Amino acid sequence: MRFIISLLVTGLVVAIASWVIPGVSVAEFGWAILTGLVIGFVNAIVGGILRLFTFPLNWLTFGLVSFIITVLMIMLSDKIMGTKFEVDGFWPAFFFAIAVAVIEMILGKMMSDKK
């Protein structure tokens, strides 16, 4: 049950962020859920490997490289999803990553207050 709720929240976050950020579009809510899964999977696998190799540089830049890797993983997810999830370039992906992080933080805080 917790996994299903997490999927729905991820879809909601992706849908809201794509609505707020110009240059990012998702076909519909079902595709927003799938987009969240693809971004999470790509970020975990490919992003994890890249973070491992760039650890010294990431440490020197106080995590900026890790954020850039996340933006690149969003752009890779755009290529994987085809026309159902589209990002118009680096800057829309950059602001999309920030929006997703902020929205997830707000929703996480709201859900933790209810418990």
Contacts in CASP RR format, 6 or more apart in sequence:
PFRMAT RR
TARGET T0000
AUTHOR 0000-0000-0000
METHOD contacts of the structure
MODEL  1
MRFIISLLVTGLVVAIASWVIPGVSVAEFGWAILTGLVIGFVNAIVGGIL
RLFTFPLNWLTFGLVSFIITVLMIMLSDKIMGTKFEVDGFWPAFFFAIAV
AVIEMILGKMMSDKK
7 33 0 8 1.000
7 37 0 8 1.000
8 33 0 8 1.000
9 104 0 8 1.000
9 107 0 8 1.000
9 111 0 8 1.000
10 33 0 8 1.000
10 36 0 8 1.000
10 37 0 8 1.000
11 29 0 8 1.000
11 30 0 8 1.000
11 32 0 8 1.000
11 33 0 8 1.000
11 35 0 8 1.000
11 36 0 8 1.000
12 29 0 8 1.000
12 32 0 8 1.000
12 107 0 8 1.000
13 36 0 8 1.000
13 100 0 8 1.000
13 103 0 8 1.000
13 104 0 8 1.000
13 107 0 8 1.000
14 26 0 8 1.000
14 32 0 8 1.000
14 33 0 8 1.000
14 35 0 8 1.000
14 36 0 8 1.000
14 39 0 8 1.000
14 100 0 8 1.000
15 26 0 8 1.000
15 29 0 8 1.000
15 32 0 8 1.000
16 99 0 8 1.000
16 103 0 8 1.000
17 24 0 8 1.000
17 96 0 8 1.000
17 99 0 8 1.000
17 100 0 8 1.000
17 103 0 8 1.000
18 24 0 8 1.000
18 25 0 8 1.000
18 26 0 8 1.000
18 32 0 8 1.000
18 85 0 8 1.000
18 96 0 8 1.000
20 99 0 8 1.000
21 92 0 8 1.000
21 95 0 8 1.000
21 96 0 8 1.000
21 99 0 8 1.000
22 92 0 8 1.000
23 86 0 8 1.000
23 87 0 8 1.000
23 88 0 8 1.000
23 89 0 8 1.000
23 92 0 8 1.000
24 86 0 8 1.000
24 87 0 8 1.000
24 88 0 8 1.000
24 92 0 8 1.000
24 93 0 8 1.000
24 96 0 8 1.000
25 85 0 8 1.000
25 86 0 8 1.000
26 32 0 8 1.000
26 35 0 8 1.000
26 84 0 8 1.000
26 85 0 8 1.000
27 83 0 8 1.000
27 84 0 8 1.000
27 85 0 8 1.000
31 81 0 8 1.000
31 84 0 8 1.000
31 85 0 8 1.000
34 81 0 8 1.000
34 84 0 8 1.000
35 77 0 8 1.000
35 81 0 8 1.000
35 84 0 8 1.000
35 85 0 8 1.000
36 77 0 8 1.000
38 77 0 8 1.000
38 80 0 8 1.000
38 81 0 8 1.000
38 85 0 8 1.000
39 73 0 8 1.000
39 74 0 8 1.000
39 77 0 8 1.000
40 73 0 8 1.000
42 73 0 8 1.000
42 76 0 8 1.000
42 77 0 8 1.000
42 80 0 8 1.000
43 70 0 8 1.000
43 73 0 8 1.000
46 73 0 8 1.000
46 76 0 8 1.000
47 69 0 8 1.000
47 70 0 8 1.000
47 73 0 8 1.000
48 69 0 8 1.000
50 69 0 8 1.000
50 72 0 8 1.000
51 58 0 8 1.000
51 65 0 8 1.000
51 66 0 8 1.000
51 69 0 8 1.000
54 65 0 8 1.000
54 66 0 8 1.000
54 69 0 8 1.000
57 65 0 8 1.000
58 64 0 8 1.000
58 65 0 8 1.000
58 66 0 8 1.000
67 97 0 8 1.000
70 97 0 8 1.000
71 90 0 8 1.000
71 93 0 8 1.000
71 94 0 8 1.000
71 97 0 8 1.000
72 93 0 8 1.000
74 87 0 8 1.000
74 93 0 8 1.000
74 96 0 8 1.000
74 97 0 8 1.000
75 87 0 8 1.000
75 89 0 8 1.000
75 90 0 8 1.000
75 93 0 8 1.000
77 85 0 8 1.000
78 85 0 8 1.000
78 86 0 8 1.000
78 87 0 8 1.000
78 93 0 8 1.000
87 93 0 8 1.000
87 96 0 8 1.000
END
